[in-house]
Amino acid sequence: MNASKSKINDTLLAAVLICSLLKEVRLTETGLLEILTDGDTVGQFVISDALSLIEKKSLAALSDDGAFSLTEAGVMIVDEFIGKIPFEIREKCLVLAKRISSLSELDKSVKWEIENLERGCYFKLRFLNEMGGSDIIDLKIYAPSYESALKMQENFLEKPIDAFERIMYIFTRD
């Protein structure tokens, strides 16, 4: 992919890209910034201008939970101009958007952190009982280094449901 196709420098195209992401996934401004600045896909000033354009033209609305939702005008602009966004950029951004959205949903039912110790770290994992009461699982795993704790976190975040199902299977099988 050449350099001219890998970056969006036009405010309208950036607004279309943002609206196309919002058409597929609920995102906050922080999530949008994380996606668009990843790999310098869209310049910071262009993002700011695009968000201003989206607000001015009422292409998306901010809900009480801080996430944007696309308006009818936003859907229309996506339908009309989505072909102007290079396919590689759309796909890359959509994959990141879905990942950020799923982590946002996951954050409601799972908490994780790395705790530094004098020697090594703990990767701490809590599956929350969303119906109230105590946690379903509260797990603390020792890692000899911060890097190995980060690897544990990375592996967990790739497939958190698999981790939960495997842990439950180990303790509940006959």
C-alpha positions in Angstrom: 0.0 0.0 0.0 1.5 3.4 -0.9 1.7 6.3 1.5 -0.9 8.4 -0.2 -3.6 5.7 0.3 -2.7 4.8 3.9 -3.7 8.2 5.4 -6.7 10.4 5.3 -6.0 14.1 5.2 -9.4 15.4 4.1 -11.9 16.6 6.8 -15.0 15.3 4.9 -13.5 11.9 4.3 -12.5 11.7 7.9 -16.1 12.6 8.9 -17.4 9.9 6.5 -14.9 7.3 8.0 -16.0 8.2 11.6 -19.7 8.0 10.6 -19.1 4.6 8.9 -17.6 3.3 12.1 -20.5 4.7 14.2 -22.9 3.0 11.8 -21.3 -0.4 12.8 -20.2 0.1 16.4 -21.0 2.4 19.4 -17.9 4.4 20.3 -16.8 7.2 22.5 -14.7 10.1 21.4 -11.7 8.4 23.2 -12.3 5.2 21.2 -12.6 7.1 18.0 -9.3 8.9 18.7 -7.6 5.6 19.5 -8.8 4.1 16.2 -8.0 7.0 14.0 -4.6 7.8 15.4 -3.5 4.2 15.3 -0.7 4.1 12.7 -1.4 7.8 12.0 -4.4 6.9 9.8 -5.9 10.3 10.3 -4.0 13.4 11.4 -5.0 14.9 14.8 -6.1 18.3 13.3 -8.2 16.5 10.7 -9.9 14.4 13.4 -10.8 17.6 15.3 -12.1 19.3 12.2 -14.1 16.1 11.3 -15.7 15.9 14.7 -16.6 19.6 14.5 -18.2 19.0 11.1 -20.1 16.0 12.4 -21.4 18.1 15.3 -22.3 21.1 13.1 -24.1 19.0 10.5 -25.8 16.8 13.3 -24.4 13.6 11.7 -24.1 11.9 15.1 -25.4 12.5 18.6 -23.7 12.0 21.9 -25.7 9.8 24.3 -25.7 10.0 28.1 -23.2 7.1 28.4 -20.6 9.1 26.3 -21.0 7.1 23.1 -22.0 8.5 19.8 -24.9 7.3 17.8 -25.4 8.0 14.1 -28.3 10.1 13.0 -30.2 9.7 9.7 -28.1 12.5 8.2 -25.0 10.5 9.2 -26.3 7.3 7.6 -27.0 9.3 4.4 -23.5 10.7 4.2 -22.0 7.2 4.8 -24.1 5.7 2.1 -23.2 8.5 -0.4 -19.5 8.8 0.2 -18.2 5.5 1.7 -16.7 4.5 -1.6 -14.3 7.4 -1.4 -12.6 5.8 1.7 -9.9 3.3 0.7 -11.0 -0.2 1.6 -7.8 -1.0 3.6 -8.4 2.0 5.8 -12.1 1.1 6.4 -11.3 -2.5 7.2 -8.4 -1.7 9.6 -10.5 0.9 11.4 -13.5 -1.3 11.7 -11.5 -4.2 13.1 -10.1 -1.8 15.8 -13.5 -0.3 16.4 -15.0 -3.8 17.1 -12.2 -4.7 19.4 -12.5 -1.4 21.3 -16.3 -1.9 21.6 -16.0 -5.4 22.8 -13.4 -4.4 25.4 -15.8 -1.7 26.5 -18.6 -4.2 27.0 -16.2 -6.6 28.7 -15.2 -3.9 31.1 -18.8 -4.1 32.6 -18.4 -7.7 33.6 -14.7 -8.2 34.0 -11.9 -6.3 35.7 -8.2 -7.0 35.2 -5.0 -5.4 36.2 -1.3 -6.1 36.7 0.0 -5.6 40.2 3.8 -5.1 40.6 5.5 -7.0 43.4 9.0 -6.7 44.8 9.8 -9.7 42.6 7.5 -10.3 39.7 3.8 -9.4 39.3 0.3 -10.6 39.7 -2.1 -10.7 36.9 -5.4 -10.1 38.7 -8.7 -11.1 37.1 -12.2 -10.6 38.4 -15.4 -11.8 36.7 -18.2 -9.7 38.2 -21.6 -10.9 39.1 -23.8 -8.4 37.2 -26.9 -9.4 39.1 -25.3 -8.2 42.4 -23.6 -10.1 45.2 -20.0 -11.3 45.2 -17.7 -11.9 42.3 -18.1 -15.0 40.2 -14.3 -15.5 40.0 -11.5 -13.5 41.7 -8.2 -14.9 40.4 -4.6 -13.8 41.1 -1.9 -15.4 38.9 1.8 -14.9 39.7 4.1 -13.9 36.8 7.9 -13.8 37.2 8.2 -10.5 35.2 6.1 -7.6 34.0 6.5 -8.8 30.4 5.0 -12.2 31.2 2.1 -10.5 33.1 1.5 -8.4 30.0 1.5 -11.6 27.9 -1.1 -13.1 30.2 -3.2 -10.0 29.9 -2.9 -10.0 26.1 -3.8 -13.7 25.8 -6.8 -13.1 28.1 -8.0 -10.1 26.1 -7.9 -12.0 22.9 -10.5 -14.5 24.1 -11.9 -13.6 27.5 -15.0 -15.8 27.3 -12.7 -18.8 26.5 -10.7 -18.1 29.7 -13.9 -18.0 31.8 -15.3 -21.1 30.2 -12.1 -23.1 30.7 -11.8 -22.0 34.3 -15.4 -22.9 35.1 -15.0 -26.3 33.3 -11.9 -27.2 35.4 -13.8 -26.6 38.6 -17.3 -27.9 37.7 -16.6 -31.0 35.6 -17.5 -34.4 37.1 
